[in-house]
Amino acid sequence: MKVLVTGSAGFIGNNLSEKLLNRGDEVIGIDNLNDYYDVTLKEARLDKIIIHNNFTEARINLEIEMLLLMYSKPTNQIVLLT
């Protein structure tokens, strides 16, 4: 299954992404890595999942870019955690 997960550098989004990847799913992870809290913590979380071949990272804000991404990479499910 192909799943789009927003907030993939956050606690919940990252843990969900990791579980989906370990299950064999393809994950498109979106996060803008804002400075709401420690960006190095967010980057460390991403380092755990970016090693998976089935993970695509997109560092974008969720406006027009999200709509374009949704049309260019169709998914089965969207998990919006932002």
C-alpha positions in Angstrom: 0.0 0.0 0.0 1.2 3.5 -0.7 0.5 6.0 2.2 1.1 9.7 2.4 1.9 10.8 6.0 2.1 14.5 6.9 4.2 15.4 9.9 6.6 12.6 9.2 9.3 14.2 11.4 7.0 14.6 14.3 6.6 12.0 17.1 3.4 10.4 15.9 4.0 10.8 12.2 7.5 9.4 12.4 6.5 6.4 14.5 3.6 5.7 12.1 5.9 6.0 9.1 8.3 3.6 10.6 5.6 1.0 11.3 4.2 1.2 7.8 7.7 0.9 6.3 8.5 -2.1 8.4 5.2 -3.7 7.3 6.3 -3.2 3.7 4.2 -0.3 2.7 5.5 2.6 0.6 5.4 6.0 2.5 5.6 9.5 1.2 6.5 11.6 4.2 5.8 15.3 4.2 7.2 17.7 6.8 8.4 21.3 6.6 10.7 20.9 9.6 9.6 24.2 11.1 11.2 25.4 14.3 8.1 24.9 16.5 10.4 22.7 18.5 14.0 21.4 18.1 14.7 20.8 14.4 17.7 18.5 15.2 15.2 16.2 17.0 13.0 16.1 13.9 16.0 15.4 11.6 17.1 12.6 13.9 13.7 11.0 13.6 13.8 11.3 9.8 17.3 9.6 9.8 15.6 6.5 11.2 13.2 6.1 8.3 15.0 7.7 5.3 17.2 4.6 5.0 14.1 2.6 3.8 13.9 2.3 0.0 10.1 2.7 0.2 10.3 6.1 1.8 10.0 9.3 -0.1 10.7 12.5 1.8 9.1 15.8 0.8 10.1 18.9 2.8 7.2 21.2 1.9 4.5 23.3 3.3 1.0 21.9 2.9 -0.6 24.2 0.4 -0.5 24.0 -3.3 2.5 21.7 -3.1 0.5 19.0 -1.4 -2.2 19.1 -4.0 0.4 18.8 -6.7 2.1 15.9 -4.9 -1.2 14.1 -4.4 -1.8 14.2 -8.2 1.7 13.2 -9.2 2.0 10.3 -6.7 -1.5 8.7 -6.2 -1.9 7.0 -2.8 -4.3 4.5 -1.2 -4.5 6.5 2.0 -3.6 9.9 3.5 -2.7 10.3 7.1 -2.9 14.0 8.0 -1.0 14.7 11.3 -0.1 18.3 11.0 
